[in-house]
Amino acid sequence: MTGPIRVAIAEDSAILRDGLVQLLVDRGFVVTDAVSEPDALRRSVERDCPDVAVVDIRMPPTFTDEGLRAAIDLRNQHSGLGILLFSQYIETRYAAELLADDAAGIGYLLKDRVADVTDFVEALVRVASGGTALDPEVVTQLLGASRRADSISVLSAREKEVLSLMAEGRSNAAIATELVISEGAVEKHVANIFMKFDLPVSQSDHRRVLAVLRFLES
């Protein structure tokens, strides 16, 4: 991606919305629009073609799942648009739907679990670049809501740990640091995961994303 990342923000809290705008502008992002309701977000994305949209899940008028439904619609209508859900809540049903076809360019962070601004900015850049950024608690609840626990049973305990961190969007180096193992060991675990999931090398498919999808479907 060349040039500054273009971001649309959909957040009903004026204080948080303005804070996000200032935070991102100060760090070199271009904020194409900052809106308070989902229909305005749809119009904004259609008009301004941002690289990524930061979307709160619960927005007017009912404050249930309007933001998430808008994110799913935008994902279907605008190929390549990154979506970063930024919420106080975990909605497993619709989150799974958002991730179902392709987890590339999808993020889901909990507002009260973002440790610092750097974490948020790194996740946003990753999502805008086609990566994945999932809060660990989101991963846990998605797994808990799943009905198909058998497909990751072939993995060892350590491989499951590695795959869980992959689902959060961590690089091999970051996974090595988190698990206090060598980066070479992480690479071996990742290779084993690909092998056990029968994910051959492909010119068109990102195997890390496919592995994460398999993990979330499991």
N, C-alpha and C positions, 0 to 999 in steps of 0.2 A: 504494500500500500504506500503510495507516494502522497506527499502533502499532509496537512493536518487532518485528523479524524473528525468527521462531521457527525454530530450527535443531536438527536431529538430527545427531549425529556417529557415524560407524562407523569405528573405527580400532583395530587390534589392539595397537598399541604403547601401553602404559599411560602412558608419559611424554609422548608426543605427544598422546594423547587428552586427558589432563589439561591439558596446555599450551593446546590449542585451546579447551577449555572456559573456562579462565581468561581467555584473550585475548578471546574473544567476549563473555563476561559483562562484562568491564571496559569494553567498547565499546558496551554497551547492548543487545546481543542477548539473547534468551531461549533458553537451551539446553534443549530439551524432554527430551533423553536423550543419553547418551554410552555407546555399546556397543562390544563387541569382536568380534562375529561377525554374519554377515548375517541369520540367522533372528531374532536379537534386534532388528535394524534393522527388519525387516518388521513385527514385532509393535509396535514403538515407533511407526512411522509410522501404522499402523492405529489405534493408541490415541490418539496425541497430535496428529495432523494438523499437522505442522510446515510451514513455508513452503518450506524447502529442506533437503536432506540433503547433508552432506559425507561422501563415501564413499571409503575406500581400496579400490583394485582387488583386491589380493591379501590375502585374509583366510582364517581357519581354515575348514575343516580342512586343505585341501591347499595353501593359499597360492598359488593360480594365478589364477583369475578370479572367485572367489566374490562379491567385492564388486561387480564390474562386472555380473555376472548379476543380482544383487539389485537394482542400480540400474535395469537394464532392466525387470525385473518391476515395480518400484515405479512407474516412469514409465508403464507400460501400465495400471496399476491405479489410479493416483491422478492424475487430470487436474489440471494446475496445479502439481504438486510440482516445485520446482527441484532439479536434481541437479548437485552440484559434485564431480567426481572429483578426488581429491588424492592423487597417487601418485608413486612413484619410477620407474614403468614406463609405456611406451606400448603399448597393446594395440589395434592398428589395426582388427582384424576386428570386435571387439565395440564399439569406440568408434564406428565407422561405423554399426553397427546402432543404437546409442543415438541417433545424430544423424539417422538416415535419414528419419524421418517429420516431425520438427519440431525445429529447433535452438534454438527459444526456450526459455529456462530451463535451458540446459545449459552446464556449464563443465568444463574439463579442464585442470588445472594440474599441473606437475611440482614435487614438493616441493623439489628442489635448485635450481630456477630461479626460485622466487618471491623477488624482490629484497628485499622488505621486507614488514612487516605491512600497510602501507597498500595495497600491490598485492593482497594476499590479501583484505582486507576489502572493497575496491572490487569485486573480482571476485565475491565472495559476494553483495554487495548487488545487483549487476547481474543475477546469475543468479536470485536470489529475486524480482526485479522482472520476470522474463520475458526478460532479455537473454541474450547469449551471451558466454562468456569462454573462449577457447582459447589455450593456450600456443603460441607460434610453432613450437616443435619438434614439437608434436602435429600442427599444420597441415601442416608439411613432411612428416612421415612418412605422414600420411593421403593426401597427394597422391602420395607415392612408391609407396604401395600400390595406387593406383587403376589401373584398366584403361581408363578412358575419358578420355584426356588431350585429346581433340579439342574438347570443348565450351567450353573457355576459350581456345581458340586464336584466337578472334575478338577477344580483348582485346589492347590494347597493353601494353607492358612496364609502363608507369606504372599503367595500370588494374589490372593483376595485383597490383602492389604495394599499391594502395589496397584491393583486395578481400581480400588476405591480412591486412591490418590490420583490416579490417572483421570478418574471421573470428575475430580475437583479441578482438573486442568493443569496439574503439576507436571513439570518437565522431569526427565530422568534424574537430573542433578538435584532438583528439589526433593524428589522422592528419596534419593539416597540420603540426603541430609535429614529428612524427617524420620526415616527408619534406622539411621545410623549404620548404613551399609555402604559398600563401594558402588560407584556408578556402574561398574562392570557387572556387579551382581544384579543391579536393577535391570540392566540390558538383558541379562539371561532370563530373569523372571518374565520380562515383557515378551521375549521371544517364545518362552514356554506358553504364555497366555495365548499368543497368536496361534501357536501350533495346536493347543487343546481346543481352541474355538474354531479351528479349521479356517483360518483367515490367511490365504496365500497372498504373496506380493502381488499388487495390482497397480496399473498405471492410473486408474481412475478413482479408486477408493482409498480413503485415509484409514489405515488399519487401527490406529489408536481410537479414532472416532467410532469405528465399527465395534471395537472391543467394548468401549464404554456403552454403546447402545445395547450390546448383548448383556452387559452387566445390569443395566437399568431394566431391561425386559425380563431379567431373571428373578 
